[in-house]
Amino acid sequence: MNYRNRLWVGMMMLAASQLTQAEEFEQHGAHVHGAATMNLALEEGKLVVELESPAMNLVGFEHAPATDEERQQVEKAAALLKKGEELFGLTPAAGCKLLSAEVDGDVFEHDEDGGKHEEADHDEHGHSDDAHQEHSDDKNDHDHHEDGHSDIDASYIFECGDADKLTSVDVLLFKHFPALNDLDVQVIGPKGQTAMELNPEKHQINL
Protein backbone atom coordinates (compact mmCIF):
# COMPACT_ATOMS: atom_id res chain seq x y z
CA MET A 1 0.00 0.00 0.00
CA ASN A 2 1.51 3.35 -1.02
CA TYR A 3 1.86 6.40 1.22
CA ARG A 4 -1.33 8.04 -0.03
CA ASN A 5 -3.43 4.98 0.69
CA ARG A 6 -1.86 4.42 4.11
CA LEU A 7 -2.38 8.05 5.04
CA TRP A 8 -5.97 8.12 3.86
CA VAL A 9 -6.93 4.81 5.46
CA GLY A 10 -5.37 5.88 8.73
CA MET A 11 -7.19 9.18 8.83
CA MET A 12 -10.48 7.63 7.85
CA MET A 13 -10.14 5.15 10.70
CA LEU A 14 -9.45 7.95 13.16
CA ALA A 15 -12.44 9.91 11.90
CA ALA A 16 -14.82 6.96 11.58
CA SER A 17 -16.46 7.66 14.92
CA GLN A 18 -17.48 11.09 13.65
CA LEU A 19 -19.16 9.80 10.49
CA THR A 20 -22.89 9.12 10.40
CA GLN A 21 -24.45 6.61 8.04
CA ALA A 22 -26.20 9.45 6.26
CA GLU A 23 -22.92 11.18 5.52
CA GLU A 24 -21.37 7.99 4.21
CA PHE A 25 -24.33 7.40 1.88
CA GLU A 26 -24.13 10.97 0.62
CA GLN A 27 -20.41 10.66 -0.09
CA HIS A 28 -20.64 7.29 -1.84
CA GLY A 29 -24.10 7.50 -3.31
CA ALA A 30 -25.56 7.08 -6.75
CA HIS A 31 -23.85 7.89 -10.03
CA VAL A 32 -25.29 11.33 -10.91
CA HIS A 33 -24.25 13.39 -13.92
CA GLY A 34 -23.14 16.88 -12.92
CA ALA A 35 -22.20 15.72 -9.43
CA ALA A 36 -18.99 14.28 -7.98
CA THR A 37 -17.37 13.49 -4.64
CA MET A 38 -14.01 14.50 -3.22
CA ASN A 39 -12.01 13.58 -0.12
CA LEU A 40 -9.34 15.96 1.16
CA ALA A 41 -6.98 15.30 4.05
CA LEU A 42 -4.11 17.32 5.52
CA GLU A 43 -1.60 15.68 7.84
CA GLU A 44 2.15 15.55 8.40
CA GLY A 45 2.79 18.31 5.89
CA LYS A 46 1.01 16.53 3.06
CA LEU A 47 -2.31 17.30 1.41
CA VAL A 48 -4.08 14.31 -0.12
CA VAL A 49 -6.99 14.84 -2.53
CA GLU A 50 -9.15 12.10 -4.03
CA LEU A 51 -11.78 12.83 -6.68
CA GLU A 52 -14.45 10.51 -8.04
CA SER A 53 -16.68 11.71 -10.87
CA PRO A 54 -18.88 10.29 -13.62
CA ALA A 55 -16.89 10.38 -16.86
CA MET A 56 -19.70 12.44 -18.39
CA ASN A 57 -18.66 15.44 -16.27
CA LEU A 58 -15.04 15.35 -17.40
CA VAL A 59 -14.96 14.02 -20.98
CA GLY A 60 -18.56 14.49 -22.13
CA PHE A 61 -19.46 10.80 -22.55
CA GLU A 62 -19.13 7.45 -20.78
CA HIS A 63 -18.77 4.96 -23.63
CA ALA A 64 -15.55 3.76 -25.20
CA PRO A 65 -14.11 6.56 -27.38
CA ALA A 66 -15.05 5.62 -30.94
CA THR A 67 -13.84 8.57 -33.02
CA ASP A 68 -10.65 10.60 -33.26
CA GLU A 69 -12.49 13.54 -31.73
CA GLU A 70 -13.59 11.48 -28.73
CA ARG A 71 -10.10 10.06 -28.27
CA GLN A 72 -8.72 13.60 -28.29
CA GLN A 73 -11.28 14.61 -25.65
CA VAL A 74 -10.16 11.74 -23.45
CA GLU A 75 -6.48 12.60 -23.90
CA LYS A 76 -7.15 16.26 -23.15
CA ALA A 77 -9.11 15.44 -19.99
CA ALA A 78 -6.43 13.02 -18.77
CA ALA A 79 -3.67 15.57 -19.31
CA LEU A 80 -5.62 18.29 -17.50
CA LEU A 81 -6.56 16.04 -14.59
CA LYS A 82 -2.87 15.34 -13.99
CA LYS A 83 -2.16 19.07 -13.57
CA GLY A 84 -3.10 19.22 -9.92
CA GLU A 85 -1.55 22.65 -9.42
CA GLU A 86 -4.00 24.07 -11.97
CA LEU A 87 -7.01 22.36 -10.42
CA PHE A 88 -6.42 23.31 -6.79
CA GLY A 89 -5.36 26.78 -5.66
CA LEU A 90 -3.42 26.42 -2.41
CA THR A 91 -2.37 29.21 -0.04
CA PRO A 92 0.94 30.44 -1.56
CA ALA A 93 2.59 30.96 1.84
CA ALA A 94 2.30 27.22 2.55
CA GLY A 95 4.75 26.44 -0.26
CA CYS A 96 2.92 23.34 -1.48
CA LYS A 97 4.17 21.39 -4.48
CA LEU A 98 2.53 18.53 -6.35
CA LEU A 99 4.29 15.23 -5.63
CA SER A 100 2.05 12.89 -7.59
CA ALA A 101 -1.12 12.77 -9.65
CA GLU A 102 -2.88 9.58 -10.71
CA VAL A 103 -5.88 9.29 -13.04
CA ASP A 104 -7.85 6.14 -13.70
CA GLY A 105 -11.06 5.20 -15.49
CA ASP A 106 -12.54 2.86 -18.08
CA VAL A 107 -12.58 5.56 -20.78
CA PHE A 108 -8.77 5.78 -20.56
CA GLU A 109 -8.29 2.03 -21.02
CA HIS A 110 -10.45 1.14 -24.03
CA ASP A 111 -7.81 1.85 -26.68
CA GLU A 112 -5.29 -0.39 -24.92
CA ASP A 113 -7.90 -3.09 -24.39
CA GLY A 114 -8.87 -2.94 -28.05
CA GLY A 115 -5.35 -3.85 -29.11
CA LYS A 116 -5.27 -6.74 -26.67
CA HIS A 117 -8.63 -8.00 -27.89
CA GLU A 118 -7.42 -8.05 -31.49
CA GLU A 119 -4.38 -10.08 -30.48
CA ALA A 120 -6.56 -12.49 -28.51
CA ASP A 121 -8.88 -12.96 -31.49
CA HIS A 122 -5.91 -13.78 -33.72
CA ASP A 123 -4.47 -16.31 -31.29
CA GLU A 124 -7.78 -18.11 -30.89
CA HIS A 125 -8.32 -18.95 -34.56
CA GLY A 126 -7.28 -22.55 -33.95
CA HIS A 127 -9.49 -23.08 -30.90
CA SER A 128 -12.68 -25.11 -30.72
CA ASP A 129 -16.18 -23.75 -31.29
CA ASP A 130 -16.74 -23.90 -27.52
CA ALA A 131 -13.75 -21.65 -26.97
CA HIS A 132 -15.04 -19.20 -29.55
CA GLN A 133 -18.46 -19.22 -27.92
CA GLU A 134 -16.91 -18.51 -24.52
CA HIS A 135 -14.91 -15.64 -26.01
CA SER A 136 -18.08 -14.28 -27.62
CA ASP A 137 -19.93 -14.43 -24.30
CA ASP A 138 -17.07 -12.60 -22.57
CA LYS A 139 -17.14 -9.93 -25.27
CA ASN A 140 -20.88 -9.46 -24.80
CA ASP A 141 -20.34 -9.02 -21.07
CA HIS A 142 -17.63 -6.45 -21.79
CA ASP A 143 -19.85 -4.58 -24.23
CA HIS A 144 -22.64 -4.55 -21.67
CA HIS A 145 -20.25 -2.95 -19.18
CA GLU A 146 -19.35 -0.31 -21.75
CA ASP A 147 -23.03 0.59 -22.10
CA GLY A 148 -23.29 1.24 -18.35
CA HIS A 149 -21.97 3.98 -16.11
CA SER A 150 -18.31 4.91 -16.13
CA ASP A 151 -16.43 6.83 -13.45
CA ILE A 152 -13.09 8.59 -13.36
CA ASP A 153 -10.91 8.54 -10.26
CA ALA A 154 -8.11 11.04 -9.71
CA SER A 155 -5.81 11.37 -6.72
CA TYR A 156 -3.16 13.90 -5.77
CA ILE A 157 -0.48 14.34 -3.13
CA PHE A 158 0.92 17.80 -2.37
CA GLU A 159 3.87 18.35 -0.04
CA CYS A 160 3.81 21.65 1.83
CA GLY A 161 6.88 23.42 3.17
CA ASP A 162 4.82 25.09 5.90
CA ALA A 163 1.51 23.26 6.17
CA ASP A 164 0.43 25.45 9.11
CA LYS A 165 0.03 28.29 6.61
CA LEU A 166 -2.26 26.28 4.35
CA THR A 167 -5.55 27.93 5.26
CA SER A 168 -7.62 27.36 2.14
CA VAL A 169 -8.00 25.30 -1.03
CA ASP A 170 -9.65 26.89 -4.06
CA VAL A 171 -11.23 24.11 -6.12
CA LEU A 172 -10.88 25.13 -9.77
CA LEU A 173 -12.44 22.00 -11.24
CA PHE A 174 -15.63 23.90 -12.07
CA LYS A 175 -13.65 26.33 -14.23
CA HIS A 176 -12.04 23.59 -16.30
CA PHE A 177 -14.99 21.19 -16.42
CA PRO A 178 -18.24 23.18 -16.94
CA ALA A 179 -20.41 20.05 -16.84
CA LEU A 180 -19.49 19.65 -13.16
CA ASN A 181 -21.84 21.70 -10.98
CA ASP A 182 -22.00 19.93 -7.62
CA LEU A 183 -19.15 18.55 -5.52
CA ASP A 184 -19.69 16.80 -2.18
CA VAL A 185 -16.51 17.15 -0.13
CA GLN A 186 -15.26 15.40 2.97
CA VAL A 187 -12.39 17.25 4.70
CA ILE A 188 -10.05 16.05 7.43
CA GLY A 189 -7.78 18.83 8.63
CA PRO A 190 -6.46 20.72 11.67
CA LYS A 191 -9.99 21.56 12.81
CA GLY A 192 -11.21 17.98 12.56
CA GLN A 193 -13.61 16.55 10.03
CA THR A 194 -16.16 18.53 8.07
CA ALA A 195 -18.45 17.91 5.11
CA MET A 196 -19.51 20.52 2.60
CA GLU A 197 -21.00 21.01 -0.82
CA LEU A 198 -19.22 23.09 -3.45
CA ASN A 199 -20.47 24.52 -6.72
CA PRO A 200 -19.30 27.00 -9.40
CA GLU A 201 -20.23 29.94 -7.14
CA LYS A 202 -18.92 28.46 -3.89
CA HIS A 203 -15.66 26.66 -4.55
CA GLN A 204 -13.29 27.46 -1.67
CA ILE A 205 -12.48 25.16 1.24
CA ASN A 206 -11.31 26.84 4.44
CA LEU A 207 -9.08 24.60 6.54
C-alpha positions, -999 to 999 in steps of 0.1 A, spaced: 0 0 0 15 34 -10 19 64 12 -13 80 0 -34 50 7 -19 44 41 -24 80 50 -60 81 39 -69 48 55 -54 59 87 -72 92 88 -105 76 79 -101 52 107 -94 80 132 -124 99 119 -148 70 116 -165 77 149 -175 111 137 -192 98 105 -229 91 104 -244 66 80 -262 95 63 -229 112 55 -214 80 42 -243 74 19 -241 110 6 -204 107 -1 -206 73 -18 -241 75 -33 -256 71 -68 -238 79 -100 -253 113 -109 -242 134 -139 -231 169 -129 -222 157 -94 -190 143 -80 -174 135 -46 -140 145 -32 -120 136 -1 -93 160 12 -70 153 41 -41 173 55 -16 157 78 21 156 84 28 183 59 10 165 31 -23 173 14 -41 143 -1 -70 148 -25 -91 121 -40 -118 128 -67 -145 105 -80 -167 117 -109 -189 103 -136 -169 104 -169 -197 124 -184 -187 154 -163 -150 153 -174 -150 140 -210 -186 145 -221 -195 108 -226 -191 75 -208 -188 50 -236 -155 38 -252 -141 66 -274 -150 56 -309 -138 86 -330 -107 106 -333 -125 135 -317 -136 115 -287 -101 101 -283 -87 136 -283 -113 146 -257 -102 117 -235 -65 126 -239 -71 163 -232 -91 154 -200 -64 130 -188 -37 156 -193 -56 183 -175 -66 160 -146 -29 153 -140 -22 191 -136 -31 192 -99 -15 227 -94 -40 241 -120 -70 224 -104 -64 233 -68 -54 268 -57 -34 264 -24 -24 292 0 9 304 -16 26 310 18 23 272 25 48 264 -3 29 233 -15 42 214 -45 25 185 -64 43 152 -56 21 129 -76 -11 128 -96 -29 96 -107 -59 93 -130 -78 61 -137 -111 52 -155 -125 29 -181 -126 56 -208 -88 58 -206 -83 20 -210 -104 11 -240 -78 19 -267 -53 -4 -249 -79 -31 -244 -89 -29 -280 -54 -38 -291 -53 -67 -267 -86 -80 -279 -74 -81 -315 -44 -101 -305 -66 -125 -285 -89 -130 -315 -59 -138 -337 -45 -163 -313 -78 -181 -309 -83 -190 -346 -73 -226 -340 -95 -231 -309 -127 -251 -307 -162 -238 -313 -167 -239 -275 -137 -217 -270 -150 -192 -295 -185 -192 -279 -169 -185 -245 -149 -156 -260 -181 -143 -276 -199 -144 -243 -171 -126 -226 -171 -99 -253 -209 -95 -248 -203 -90 -211 -176 -65 -218 -199 -46 -242 -226 -46 -217 -202 -30 -192 -194 -3 -218 -230 6 -221 -233 12 -183 -220 40 -161 -183 49 -161 -164 68 -134 -131 86 -134 -109 85 -103 -81 110 -97 -58 114 -67 -32 139 -58 -5 143 -31 9 178 -24 39 183 0 38 217 18 69 234 32 48 251 59 15 233 62 4 255 91 0 283 66 -23 263 43 -55 279 53 -76 274 21 -80 253 -10 -96 269 -41 -112 241 -61 -109 251 -98 -124 220 -112 -156 239 -121 -137 263 -142 -120 236 -163 -150 212 -164 -182 232 -169 -204 201 -168 -195 197 -132 -218 217 -110 -220 199 -76 -191 186 -55 -197 168 -22 -165 172 -1 -153 154 30 -124 172 47 -100 160 74 -78 188 86 -65 207 117 -100 216 128 -112 180 126 -136 166 100 -162 185 81 -185 179 51 -195 205 26 -210 210 -8 -192 231 -34 -205 245 -67 -193 270 -94 -202 299 -71 -189 285 -39 -157 267 -46 -133 275 -17 -125 252 12 -113 268 44 -91 246 65 
